[in-house]
Amino acid sequence: ADADVLVALLDEVVYHLDVDGVVPVEVTLSDGEDGSVTGTFGVVPAGAVEPTGAGPKGIVRDAEVARRGPAWRASVTVDV
């Protein structure tokens, strides 16, 4: 489901921040031929950006994703 893909993507962001000390500045997603989603991150060292609050510790599994008109809307809870 779309919400599961969103949570998996955000889990990757949190993982790379925690383990590699990098944050994404660009994300590219593509549909795979088998119906999967693949993606790449363009990243910079975490020290190269100014934090605006506590760093994320995890993603709560309550994400919602829906298409509304021409736009997609998403909601997710981030544990800090």
Secondary structure by P-SEA (a helix, b strand, c coil): caaaaaaaaaaaaaaaaacccccccbbbbbbccccccccccccccccccccccccccccccbbbbbbcccbbbbbbbbcc
